[in-house]
Each structure stands twice: as structure tokens, then as C-alpha cells.
């Protein structure tokens, strides 16, 4: 029977850990590499509800985009969300793996999927990867629309691409949208890079106040479509990639995608 170690070998081929940012925490965060694996539950966020579902439905392994352990733990208190998550995983012998900025950076990853959903072509990374990577890996993407559009039509395109619960904007809406930059998740720090590469619009999430001010003065249209909305649509693609690699090895491992809702919503 395949083990967590074997599953990590697959992940290394799809989302190499060398693509993760230095500040990130990816790979096996909880569990025994030698533990057999038959059922894997995939999700964007490492929530208490997720690990409870995994325990109740007898999953051996949980793979999340956002790391369950992000900052070093000085204590493991089970009256905190992180401590309870880790304790539940350990108690039920559930391995926990994070694929964060390495999943962001790969081709067909988070930002690639968002760019494709918006109809962009000739895409390239906003920040090319310096890690182990084929050409085309890195954070964010910038590309062009084959047929330029106006701002209102682009907003409709964005709503269709990721069903955002809101769209916040900064800067002046351009009359013509052709060059578009995207970065799923919290990437407003890349706004200046998008501007310098010629983007008329940059789609991301969790835009900082100071960045919104800068964008307005610089003349780039900045759109905040929500962290969950800009990343979640890539998770089914990730699931399908994992299933293909597992089927190629004839392993009897099920990979399922948990149903999650965004933590933020309009009041």
C-alpha cells in the first residue's frame, strides 16, 4: 500500500517544494511519512471542520493550500484553533501536508488558472521563480486579452471566472483593457511590478490601504476580488492533477475535494 512518503514523491513532481517562498511552510506538517494512505482529502483552508470531516470519514491524509502551521509553535495548546487542529490530526493518525506558494508558482497553478479563466493568452509570471522550475513558473501572471474590452465587460468576465462575493476597486477604470495581471490570494505587494510590466488592471485580494492609494496615483486599475474567490477555483484542477498521477501508478488512493465556503461575507 502506498505511504505518505510515496504521496510526497508525487507532490514533489507536481508542486516542487523548491518553488515555495523562503518565508513559507510547506510539505508534511503533521504525521508519519511511513503511514499507509488510502484516502486523501484536499482543501484550500486547514479548518477545524475540515479535520473533523477527515476523522469522521476516515481519511488518512489531508492536503491543504494554506499551511496548518505557518509560524513556529512555542506551545501546543488544544484550546487554540491551530493546537486543536494539530491535536485532532495526530490523535486520529491523519497526515497533514501543505502546498502553498509552490502551488501558486507552478504552471497550471493558482494564478495560471485565474489567468486562463479570464481568457488571458501569452501569459508569463509577474515574479519568475528562482527555484527548481521549468520556464514559466513564478508568482502571479500577466498576459493579454485577444480582444480588448472595456472596464465594465472585464468586471463581468471576472465575476464569471471566480464568483467573487465582492469586487473592490482602486484607481481609475481604463477605457480599454488589454494587458491584465493577476495573482490569486494576498498579492497586493506585486501591484508595482504589475504596473511596471504594463498592466492596465491587476486582479488580486486583500489590498492594503497604502497600495490602493499608490495605485490611484500611479494610474493602474486595482481590483480586490477576495482571497478565497481568487484561489478556490484552482483546487479542483489540483485534485485532477493528483488523480492523474495516482492512476498512472495504479494506486488505490481516493482523492476528494472538501466543500468549503469563504470565511468572509457581506454583512
C-alpha positions in Angstrom: 0.0 0.0 0.0 1.4 3.5 -0.8 2.5 5.6 2.1 2.6 9.3 2.8 6.2 9.3 1.7 5.1 7.9 -1.7 2.4 10.6 -1.9 5.0 13.2 -1.2 7.0 11.9 -4.1 4.1 12.6 -6.4 3.7 16.1 -4.9 7.4 16.8 -5.5 6.8 16.2 -9.2 3.7 18.4 -9.4 4.5 21.1 -6.8 8.2 21.0 -6.0 9.0 22.4 -2.6 11.8 24.3 -4.1 9.2 26.6 -5.7 8.0 27.7 -2.2 9.0 31.2 -1.0 11.6 31.2 1.8 9.1 32.5 4.4 6.6 29.7 3.6 6.0 26.4 5.4 5.2 23.5 3.0 5.4 19.8 2.9 4.4 17.3 5.7 3.5 19.3 8.7 1.8 16.5 10.8 2.2 12.8 10.7 4.4 9.8 9.9 5.9 9.5 6.4 5.6 5.7 6.6 1.9 5.7 7.3 -0.2 3.9 4.6 -2.6 6.1 2.6 -5.9 5.1 1.0 -8.0 8.3 1.2 -6.9 11.9 0.8 -9.0 15.0 1.5 -8.0 18.2 -0.3 -9.0 21.7 0.7 -7.9 25.3 0.5 -8.0 26.0 4.2 -7.0 23.9 7.3 -10.1 24.4 9.4 -11.4 22.6 12.4 -14.4 21.5 10.3 -12.0 20.0 7.7 -10.1 17.9 10.2 -13.3 16.8 11.9 -14.6 15.7 8.5 -11.4 13.8 7.8 -11.6 12.0 11.1 -15.3 11.1 10.8 -14.9 9.9 7.2 -11.6 8.0 7.9 -9.3 9.9 5.6 -5.6 9.1 6.1 -4.2 12.3 4.7 -5.3 16.0 4.4 -3.7 18.3 1.9 -4.3 22.0 2.1 -3.2 25.0 0.2 -2.8 27.2 3.3 -0.4 25.8 5.9 -2.0 24.5 9.2 1.3 25.5 10.9 2.5 28.8 9.5 4.5 30.4 12.3 6.7 28.4 14.8 4.7 27.0 17.6 6.1 27.6 21.1 3.3 25.6 22.7 0.6 23.1 21.5 -2.5 24.2 23.4 -5.7 22.5 22.3 -7.8 25.5 23.3 -6.5 27.3 20.3 -7.6 26.6 16.7 -4.1 25.6 15.5 -3.4 23.4 18.5 -6.8 21.8 18.2 -6.3 21.1 14.5 -2.9 19.5 15.0 -4.0 17.5 18.0 -7.1 16.2 16.2 -4.9 15.2 13.3 -2.3 13.4 15.5 -5.0 11.7 17.6 -6.7 10.3 14.5 -3.4 9.5 12.7 -4.2 11.9 9.9 -1.2 13.2 8.0 -1.3 16.9 7.1 0.5 18.4 4.1 0.6 22.0 2.9 1.2 23.0 -0.8 1.2 26.8 -0.6 3.4 29.1 -2.7 4.7 26.1 -4.6 1.1 25.6 -5.8 0.9 29.3 -6.5 4.0 29.2 -8.7 3.6 26.2 -10.9 2.2 26.2 -14.4 -1.5 25.3 -14.1 -1.4 26.6 -10.5 -3.5 29.2 -8.7 -2.6 32.3 -10.8 -2.3 30.3 -14.0 -5.9 29.1 -13.6 -7.2 32.6 -12.8 -5.5 33.9 -15.9 -6.9 31.2 -18.1 -10.4 31.7 -16.6 -10.2 35.4 -17.5 -9.2 34.4 -21.1 -5.6 35.7 -21.0 -3.1 34.5 -23.5 0.7 34.9 -23.8 1.0 34.8 -20.0 4.2 34.9 -18.0 5.0 35.2 -14.3 5.0 38.6 -12.6 7.8 37.3 -10.4 9.7 34.5 -12.1 10.7 31.6 -9.8 14.3 31.2 -8.8 13.7 27.6 -7.6 13.6 24.3 -9.3 11.2 25.0 -12.2 10.6 24.8 -15.9 10.3 28.1 -17.7 7.1 29.8 -16.8 6.9 29.2 -13.1 6.6 32.1 -10.6 4.2 34.2 -8.6 1.3 35.9 -10.4 0.7 36.1 -14.1 0.5 38.8 -16.7 -1.0 38.4 -20.2 -3.3 39.9 -22.8 -6.9 39.6 -23.8 -7.0 38.5 -27.5 -9.8 41.0 -28.0 -9.5 44.1 -25.8 -12.6 45.0 -23.8 -13.9 47.9 -21.6 -13.9 48.0 -17.8 -17.5 47.0 -17.3 -17.2 44.0 -19.5 -14.0 43.0 -17.8 -15.8 43.1 -14.4 -18.4 40.8 -15.8 -15.7 38.4 -17.0 -14.1 38.4 -13.5 -17.5 37.6 -11.9 -17.9 34.6 -14.3 -14.3 33.5 -13.6 -14.4 33.2 -9.8 -17.8 34.3 -8.5 -16.3 36.8 -6.0 -18.5 37.9 -3.1 -17.4 41.5 -3.8 -15.1 43.4 -6.1 -13.3 46.4 -4.5 -11.5 48.8 -6.9 -8.9 51.5 -6.6 -7.7 53.8 -9.4 -9.5 55.0 -12.5 -11.2 52.5 -14.7 -9.4 52.3 -18.1 -11.3 52.9 -21.3 -9.6 49.9 -22.8 -8.5 46.7 -21.0 -6.0 44.5 -22.9 -2.9 43.8 -20.6 -4.0 42.2 -17.4 -2.1 41.0 -14.4 -3.4 38.6 -11.8 -2.2 37.0 -8.5 -4.6 34.8 -6.5 -4.6 35.5 -2.8 -2.9 38.2 -0.9 -0.6 39.7 -3.5 -1.1 43.5 -3.4 2.6 43.9 -2.8 3.0 43.0 -6.5 1.0 45.9 -7.8 4.0 48.0 -8.7 5.5 45.0 -10.5 2.3 44.7 -12.5 2.3 48.4 -13.3 5.9 48.3 -14.4 5.2 45.4 -16.8 2.4 47.4 -18.5 -0.7 46.0 -16.9 -3.8 48.3 -17.1 -5.5 46.2 -14.4 -4.3 44.0 -11.6 -6.6 41.4 -10.0 -5.7 40.1 -6.6 -7.0 40.2 -3.0 -6.5 41.7 0.5 -5.3 45.0 -1.0 -3.6 47.2 1.6 -4.7 50.8 2.1 -1.3 52.2 1.1 -1.2 50.1 -2.0 -4.7 51.3 -3.1 -3.5 54.9 -2.7 -0.4 54.2 -4.7 -2.4 52.5 -7.5 -4.7 55.5 -7.7 -1.8 57.9 -8.1 0.2 55.6 -10.4 -2.7 55.0 -12.8 -3.3 51.3 -12.6 -6.8 49.9 -12.0 -6.5 47.6 -8.9 -9.2 45.0 -8.2 -9.7 43.1 -5.0 -11.9 40.1 -5.7 -11.3 38.3 -2.3 -8.7 35.8 -1.2 -11.0 32.7 -1.2 -12.6 33.5 -4.6 -9.3 34.0 -6.4 -7.8 30.8 -5.1 -10.6 28.2 -4.6 -11.3 27.6 -8.3 -7.8 26.2 -8.8 -8.4 23.4 -6.2 -10.4 21.1 -8.5 -7.6 21.4 -11.0 -5.1 20.4 -8.4 -7.3 17.4 -7.4 -7.4 16.3 -11.0 -3.6 16.5 -11.4 -3.2 14.4 -8.3 -5.7 11.8 -9.5 -3.9 11.5 -12.9 -0.6 10.8 -11.2 -2.2 8.3 -8.9 -3.9 6.5 -11.7 -0.7 6.4 -13.7 0.8 4.3 -10.8 -2.3 2.1 -10.4 -2.5 3.1 -6.8 -5.8 2.5 -5.0 -6.0 6.0 -3.5 -9.1 8.2 -3.5 -8.6 12.0 -3.6 -11.6 14.1 -2.7 -12.2 17.8 -2.6 -13.8 19.2 0.6 -16.6 21.7 0.2 -15.6 25.0 1.9 -17.2 28.4 2.0 -15.4 31.7 2.2 -14.8 32.9 5.8 -15.7 36.5 4.9 -19.1 37.6 3.5 -21.0 40.8 3.2 -23.0 41.7 6.3 
